[in-house]
Amino acid sequence: MFHRISCLLLFLSAFATGTFAQTTPSSTTPAASEQSASKPADVIDKEPPAELSKEKIPAGSKVYIAPLKGYESFLTAAFIKKGTPVVVVNNPEMADYEISGVSESHQAGWAKMLFLGSEQSNEQASVVMTKMKTGVAVWGYNVNKTNSYKGKQSSSEACAKHLKARIEGRE
């Protein structure tokens, strides 16, 4: 019996060593290795376009919020509550800017409610504001609220707060 266990352990350790050992890449031509080494540097060295980051959003702009499966109501309420200097319109033809995006809500599972006594949800939202005339994205924000007490209200208020900061030139 001891012999079988020893052989099994020896086999498992040899298998694990072979599986987790680093393998050296096969020899490649110098040109291929230079290409792979230069690609990450090209991506890292690129700067974002200057004209996108300098676009000013004027206070009092008319904003249309595209349907976001009910999240647009939370965004509208958050803009009013946080005093974001925009006018929300319900017709895209009247708007200077359009806000689109996605939102996702994960309700607390039974284990979290049972063991931790918490019914708080995890909220995620990602919104983009584009200029209607040019189609250029002028602002975007991504929010991830874990254990959110107020749910979608918290994430929408974060979006409103950051849009207000951008309009006022603080961001």
C-alpha positions as CSV (number, residue, x, y, z in Angstrom):
1,M,0.0,0.0,0.0
2,F,2.8,2.4,0.9
3,H,4.6,1.6,-2.3
4,R,1.4,2.5,-4.4
5,I,1.0,5.9,-2.6
6,S,4.7,6.7,-3.0
7,C,4.5,5.9,-6.8
8,L,1.3,8.0,-7.1
9,L,2.9,11.0,-5.3
10,L,6.0,10.7,-7.4
11,F,4.0,10.5,-10.6
12,L,1.8,13.6,-9.6
13,S,4.9,15.6,-8.6
14,A,6.6,14.8,-12.0
15,F,3.4,15.6,-13.8
16,A,3.0,18.9,-12.0
17,T,6.6,19.9,-12.6
18,G,6.3,19.2,-16.3
19,T,3.0,21.1,-16.5
20,F,4.1,24.2,-14.6
21,A,7.6,24.4,-16.0
22,Q,8.4,27.3,-18.2
23,T,9.1,26.4,-21.8
24,T,11.5,28.3,-23.9
25,P,10.1,29.5,-27.2
26,S,11.4,27.8,-30.3
27,S,14.1,29.7,-32.1
28,T,12.7,32.3,-34.4
29,T,14.2,34.4,-37.0
30,P,15.7,37.8,-35.8
31,A,13.2,39.7,-37.9
32,A,10.2,38.1,-36.2
33,S,11.6,38.7,-32.7
34,E,12.3,42.3,-33.6
35,Q,8.7,42.7,-34.9
36,S,7.2,41.3,-31.7
37,A,9.4,43.5,-29.6
38,S,8.6,46.7,-31.4
39,K,4.8,46.2,-31.5
40,P,4.1,47.0,-27.8
41,A,6.4,50.1,-28.0
42,D,4.3,51.4,-30.9
43,V,1.1,51.0,-28.9
44,I,2.5,52.5,-25.7
45,D,4.1,55.5,-27.4
46,K,0.9,56.7,-29.1
47,E,-0.8,59.7,-27.5
48,P,-4.6,60.3,-27.5
49,P,-5.8,62.8,-30.1
50,A,-5.6,66.3,-28.7
51,E,-8.8,67.6,-30.2
52,L,-11.0,65.1,-28.4
53,S,-9.6,65.8,-24.9
54,K,-9.9,69.6,-25.4
55,E,-13.6,69.7,-26.6
56,K,-15.5,72.0,-24.3
57,I,-19.0,71.2,-23.3
58,P,-20.9,74.4,-22.8
59,A,-23.2,74.8,-19.8
60,G,-26.9,74.7,-20.8
61,S,-26.3,72.2,-23.6
62,K,-29.3,70.2,-24.7
63,V,-28.7,66.5,-24.1
64,Y,-30.7,63.5,-25.3
65,I,-30.3,60.3,-23.3
66,A,-30.8,57.3,-25.5
67,P,-32.9,54.4,-24.0
68,L,-30.8,52.4,-21.6
69,K,-33.3,49.9,-20.3
70,G,-34.7,52.2,-17.7
71,Y,-31.3,53.7,-16.6
72,E,-32.1,56.9,-18.4
73,S,-34.6,57.8,-15.7
74,F,-31.9,57.5,-13.1
75,L,-29.5,59.6,-15.1
76,T,-32.1,62.4,-15.6
77,A,-32.9,62.4,-11.9
78,A,-29.2,62.5,-11.0
79,F,-28.5,65.4,-13.4
80,I,-31.3,67.4,-11.6
81,K,-30.1,66.3,-8.1
82,K,-26.5,67.1,-8.7
83,G,-27.1,70.4,-10.5
84,T,-25.4,69.3,-13.7
85,P,-25.7,72.3,-16.0
86,V,-27.4,70.5,-19.0
87,V,-31.0,70.5,-20.3
88,V,-32.3,67.0,-20.9
89,V,-34.6,66.8,-23.9
90,N,-36.7,63.8,-25.0
91,N,-36.2,64.4,-28.8
92,P,-32.8,63.6,-30.4
93,E,-33.5,66.2,-33.1
94,M,-33.5,69.0,-30.5
95,A,-30.3,67.9,-28.8
96,D,-26.7,69.1,-29.1
97,Y,-25.4,66.0,-27.5
98,E,-26.5,62.4,-27.0
99,I,-25.7,60.1,-24.1
100,S,-25.6,56.4,-24.7
101,G,-24.2,53.5,-22.9
102,V,-24.9,50.4,-20.9
103,S,-25.8,49.7,-17.3
104,E,-25.8,46.4,-15.4
105,S,-27.0,45.5,-11.9
106,H,-26.2,42.3,-9.9
107,Q,-28.5,41.7,-7.0
108,A,-27.2,40.1,-3.9
109,G,-27.4,36.3,-3.9
110,W,-28.9,34.2,-1.3
111,A,-25.6,33.4,0.4
112,K,-24.7,37.1,0.8
113,M,-28.2,37.8,2.2
114,L,-28.1,34.8,4.5
115,F,-24.5,34.9,5.8
116,L,-23.8,38.7,5.7
117,G,-27.3,40.0,6.1
118,S,-26.7,42.3,3.1
119,E,-29.1,43.0,0.3
120,Q,-26.8,45.5,-1.4
121,S,-26.3,45.2,-5.2
122,N,-23.3,45.7,-7.4
123,E,-23.8,48.4,-10.1
124,Q,-21.9,49.0,-13.3
125,A,-22.5,51.7,-15.9
126,S,-20.6,53.0,-18.8
127,V,-21.8,56.1,-20.6
128,V,-20.5,58.1,-23.6
129,M,-21.5,61.6,-24.6
130,T,-21.3,62.4,-28.4
131,K,-21.8,65.6,-30.2
132,M,-24.8,65.1,-32.5
133,K,-23.5,67.3,-35.4
134,T,-20.1,65.6,-35.7
135,G,-20.5,62.3,-34.0
136,V,-17.3,62.8,-32.0
137,A,-17.2,61.4,-28.5
138,V,-16.6,64.3,-26.1
139,W,-16.9,62.7,-22.7
140,G,-17.2,59.2,-21.3
141,Y,-17.3,57.7,-17.8
142,N,-17.4,54.2,-16.4
143,V,-18.6,53.6,-12.8
144,N,-18.4,50.4,-10.8
145,K,-20.1,50.5,-7.4
146,T,-19.8,47.4,-5.3
147,N,-22.2,46.9,-2.3
148,S,-24.3,49.8,-3.5
149,Y,-26.8,50.8,-0.9
150,K,-29.0,52.8,-3.3
151,G,-28.4,50.7,-6.4
152,K,-28.7,52.5,-9.8
153,Q,-29.1,55.8,-8.0
154,S,-25.5,55.7,-6.8
155,S,-24.0,54.9,-10.1
156,S,-26.1,57.5,-12.0
157,E,-25.2,60.2,-9.5
158,A,-21.5,59.4,-10.0
159,C,-22.0,59.9,-13.7
160,A,-23.8,63.2,-13.2
161,K,-21.1,64.5,-10.8
162,H,-18.3,63.7,-13.2
163,L,-20.2,65.3,-16.2
164,K,-20.7,68.4,-14.1
165,A,-17.0,68.5,-13.2
166,R,-16.1,68.2,-16.9
167,I,-18.5,71.0,-17.9
168,E,-17.1,73.3,-15.2
169,G,-13.5,72.5,-16.3
170,R,-12.5,70.7,-13.2
171,E,-11.8,67.4,-15.0
